[in-house]
Amino acid sequence: MARWGRCDIQQLQQLNHRLEQLMDADLDTFMRNASKDLAKRLLSKTVKRTPVVYGTLRDAWAIMPVGHRGSHYTVVLINNLVYASYVEYGHRQQPGRFIPGHWESDRFVYDPDAEGGMVLKQSWVKGRYMLTISTQELEQKAPAILEKKLYDFMKECFS
């Protein structure tokens, strides 16, 4: 006849109690907070990369509320200025076109009533890709960030 060995039922009961605590934990709140944290990191990176003339473009970045559909949580980072996409991806312009205005130190100020101005020379203005590059950087760092947050969350549930 075989011997089954010894078993401490109390440790199994403690594990069961901790797993019940984990099941009772508010996972939705955890996921929303993690999503908000990632969105804030993306916003910070994007704002730092946004070129500054008057600061309007930089100040227009905003985070929308966390959305939840099925098992997916989404956060949208927006900039509602009309020209934001042109700065992000680049744009065409007509070489030889005269733009009225004047220069203030290192920037051109558009003034439709000015006598002077500038003539456009390039047909394509390169984009700055401030959101695209920031998103790529965050996608590389996100697994480590979420792993740490999940570790802390589970540590809290099991203590």
Sine and cosine of phi, psi and omega as CSV:
sin_phi,cos_phi,sin_psi,cos_psi,sin_omega,cos_omega
0.00,0.00,0.66,-0.75,-0.06,-1.00
-0.99,0.11,0.50,-0.87,0.08,-1.00
-0.99,-0.13,0.73,-0.68,-0.04,-1.00
-1.00,0.06,-0.34,0.94,0.00,-1.00
1.00,-0.04,-0.18,-0.98,-0.05,-1.00
-0.94,-0.35,0.48,-0.88,0.00,-1.00
-0.62,-0.78,0.75,-0.66,0.05,-1.00
-1.00,-0.08,0.98,-0.21,-0.05,-1.00
-0.91,0.42,-0.47,0.88,-0.05,-1.00
-0.89,0.46,-0.64,0.77,0.03,-1.00
-0.91,0.40,-0.63,0.78,0.06,-1.00
-0.91,0.42,-0.60,0.80,0.04,-1.00
-0.92,0.40,-0.63,0.77,0.06,-1.00
-0.89,0.45,-0.67,0.74,0.04,-1.00
-0.89,0.46,-0.68,0.73,0.03,-1.00
-0.88,0.48,-0.67,0.74,0.01,-1.00
-0.89,0.45,-0.68,0.74,0.01,-1.00
-0.92,0.40,-0.62,0.79,0.05,-1.00
-0.92,0.39,-0.57,0.82,0.08,-1.00
-0.91,0.41,-0.63,0.78,0.06,-1.00
-0.88,0.48,-0.65,0.76,0.01,-1.00
-0.90,0.43,-0.64,0.77,0.01,-1.00
-0.93,0.37,-0.53,0.85,0.00,-1.00
-0.99,0.16,-0.23,0.97,-0.04,-1.00
-0.90,0.44,0.48,-0.87,-0.04,-1.00
-1.00,0.09,1.00,0.03,-0.03,-1.00
-0.93,0.37,-0.52,0.85,0.01,-1.00
-0.89,0.46,-0.69,0.72,0.04,-1.00
-0.89,0.45,-0.68,0.74,0.03,-1.00
-0.86,0.51,-0.72,0.69,-0.03,-1.00
-0.92,0.40,-0.64,0.77,0.03,-1.00
-0.91,0.42,-0.67,0.74,0.01,-1.00
-0.92,0.40,-0.64,0.76,0.04,-1.00
-0.90,0.43,-0.65,0.76,0.03,-1.00
-0.90,0.43,-0.68,0.74,0.03,-1.00
-0.89,0.45,-0.65,0.76,0.00,-1.00
-0.89,0.45,-0.70,0.71,0.03,-1.00
-0.90,0.44,-0.63,0.78,0.01,-1.00
-0.91,0.42,-0.64,0.77,0.03,-1.00
-0.91,0.42,-0.63,0.78,0.05,-1.00
-0.90,0.43,-0.67,0.74,0.03,-1.00
-0.90,0.43,-0.67,0.74,0.03,-1.00
-0.87,0.50,-0.71,0.71,-0.01,-1.00
-0.88,0.48,-0.72,0.69,0.01,-1.00
-0.90,0.44,-0.67,0.74,-0.05,-1.00
-0.93,0.38,-0.68,0.74,0.00,-1.00
-0.89,0.45,-0.64,0.76,0.01,-1.00
-0.89,0.45,-0.54,0.84,-0.03,-1.00
-1.00,0.08,-0.26,0.97,-0.06,-1.00
-0.95,0.32,0.79,-0.61,0.01,-1.00
-0.91,0.40,0.55,-0.84,-0.06,-1.00
-0.91,-0.42,0.85,-0.52,0.20,-0.98
-0.93,-0.37,-0.90,0.44,0.08,-1.00
-0.94,-0.34,-0.22,0.98,-0.02,-1.00
1.00,-0.08,-0.05,1.00,-0.04,-1.00
-0.91,0.41,-0.71,0.71,-0.01,-1.00
-0.89,0.45,-0.68,0.74,-0.01,-1.00
-0.91,0.41,-0.63,0.78,-0.04,-1.00
-0.97,0.24,-0.25,0.97,-0.08,-1.00
-1.00,0.10,-0.12,0.99,0.02,-1.00
-0.93,0.37,0.66,-0.75,-0.01,-1.00
-0.52,-0.86,0.44,-0.90,0.04,-1.00
-0.96,-0.27,0.77,-0.64,0.08,-1.00
-0.99,0.12,0.32,-0.95,0.02,-1.00
-0.89,0.46,0.41,-0.91,-0.02,-1.00
-0.93,0.37,0.77,-0.64,0.07,-1.00
-0.98,-0.21,0.49,-0.87,-0.01,-1.00
-0.68,-0.73,0.87,-0.50,0.04,-1.00
-0.65,-0.76,0.90,-0.43,-0.03,-1.00
0.92,0.40,-0.83,-0.56,0.01,-1.00
-0.97,-0.23,0.22,0.98,-0.06,-1.00
-0.94,-0.35,0.70,-0.71,0.10,-0.99
-0.92,-0.39,0.75,-0.66,-0.03,-1.00
-0.79,-0.62,0.59,-0.80,0.10,-0.99
-0.76,-0.65,0.72,-0.70,-0.04,-1.00
-0.93,-0.36,0.77,-0.64,0.11,-0.99
-0.98,-0.21,0.83,-0.56,-0.09,-1.00
-0.82,-0.58,0.38,-0.92,0.21,-0.98
-0.66,-0.75,0.94,-0.35,-0.15,-0.99
-1.00,0.01,0.18,0.98,0.09,-1.00
-0.96,0.29,0.61,-0.79,-0.08,-1.00
-0.87,0.50,-0.63,0.77,-0.11,-0.99
-1.00,0.00,0.05,1.00,-0.04,-1.00
-0.87,0.49,-0.65,0.76,-0.01,-1.00
-0.93,0.37,-0.51,0.86,0.03,-1.00
-0.93,0.36,-0.60,0.80,0.05,-1.00
-0.95,0.32,-0.61,0.79,-0.02,-1.00
-0.92,0.39,-0.78,0.62,-0.15,-0.99
-0.97,-0.24,-0.19,0.98,-0.06,-1.00
1.00,-0.10,0.16,-0.99,-0.01,-1.00
-0.35,-0.94,0.32,-0.95,0.06,-1.00
-1.00,0.03,0.43,-0.90,0.14,-0.99
-0.54,-0.84,0.33,-0.95,-0.08,-1.00
-1.00,-0.02,0.94,-0.34,0.03,-1.00
-0.88,0.47,0.62,-0.78,-0.01,-1.00
1.00,-0.03,-0.17,0.99,-0.02,-1.00
-0.96,0.28,0.71,-0.71,0.00,-1.00
-1.00,0.00,0.75,-0.66,0.03,-1.00
-0.89,-0.45,0.90,-0.44,0.00,-1.00
-0.96,0.29,0.59,-0.81,0.01,-1.00
0.37,-0.93,-0.29,-0.96,0.01,-1.00
-0.51,-0.86,0.28,-0.96,-0.02,-1.00
-0.99,-0.13,0.72,-0.69,0.15,-0.99
-0.88,-0.47,0.96,-0.29,-0.12,-0.99
0.79,0.61,-0.95,-0.31,-0.09,-1.00
-0.96,-0.27,0.22,0.98,0.00,-1.00
-0.77,-0.64,0.48,-0.88,-0.02,-1.00
-1.00,-0.08,0.74,-0.67,0.02,-1.00
-0.94,-0.35,0.87,-0.50,0.01,-1.00
-0.94,0.33,0.76,-0.65,0.04,-1.00
-0.58,-0.82,0.96,-0.28,-0.08,-1.00
-0.89,0.45,-0.33,0.94,-0.01,-1.00
-0.99,-0.12,0.02,1.00,-0.05,-1.00
-0.96,0.29,0.50,-0.86,0.05,-1.00
-0.98,0.19,-0.58,0.81,-0.01,-1.00
-1.00,-0.09,-0.10,-1.00,0.02,-1.00
0.17,-0.99,-0.44,-0.90,0.03,-1.00
-0.64,-0.76,0.32,-0.95,0.03,-1.00
-0.92,-0.39,0.78,-0.63,0.00,-1.00
-0.93,0.35,0.68,-0.74,-0.06,-1.00
-0.92,-0.40,-0.58,0.81,-0.05,-1.00
-1.00,-0.05,0.53,-0.85,0.07,-1.00
-1.00,0.00,-0.31,0.95,0.00,-1.00
-0.72,-0.70,0.78,-0.63,0.10,-0.99
-0.97,-0.22,0.84,-0.55,-0.05,-1.00
-0.92,0.39,0.54,-0.84,0.06,-1.00
-0.98,0.21,0.34,-0.94,0.00,-1.00
-1.00,-0.09,-0.35,0.94,0.06,-1.00
0.80,0.60,0.65,0.76,-0.05,-1.00
-0.91,0.42,-0.65,0.76,0.01,-1.00
-0.98,0.20,-0.64,0.77,-0.03,-1.00
-0.88,0.47,-0.75,0.66,-0.02,-1.00
-0.92,0.40,-0.66,0.75,0.02,-1.00
-0.89,0.46,-0.64,0.76,0.03,-1.00
-0.90,0.44,-0.69,0.73,0.02,-1.00
-0.89,0.46,-0.67,0.74,0.04,-1.00
-0.89,0.46,-0.70,0.71,-0.03,-1.00
-0.93,0.38,-0.58,0.82,0.03,-1.00
-0.88,0.48,-0.53,0.85,0.04,-1.00
-0.96,0.28,-0.59,0.81,-0.06,-1.00
-1.00,0.02,-0.32,0.95,-0.12,-0.99
-0.85,0.53,-0.69,0.72,-0.01,-1.00
-0.85,0.53,-0.67,0.74,0.01,-1.00
-0.92,0.38,-0.64,0.77,0.02,-1.00
-0.89,0.45,-0.74,0.68,-0.01,-1.00
-0.93,0.37,-0.56,0.83,0.04,-1.00
-0.89,0.45,-0.68,0.73,0.02,-1.00
-0.91,0.42,-0.69,0.73,0.02,-1.00
-0.89,0.46,-0.67,0.74,0.02,-1.00
-0.91,0.41,-0.64,0.77,0.05,-1.00
-0.87,0.50,-0.73,0.68,0.02,-1.00
-0.89,0.45,-0.63,0.78,0.01,-1.00
-0.90,0.43,-0.71,0.70,-0.02,-1.00
-0.94,0.33,-0.57,0.82,0.05,-1.00
-0.88,0.47,-0.65,0.76,0.03,-1.00
-0.91,0.41,-0.63,0.78,-0.01,-1.00
-0.94,0.35,-0.58,0.81,-0.08,-1.00
-1.00,0.01,-0.08,1.00,0.00,-1.00
-1.00,-0.06,0.00,0.00,0.00,0.00
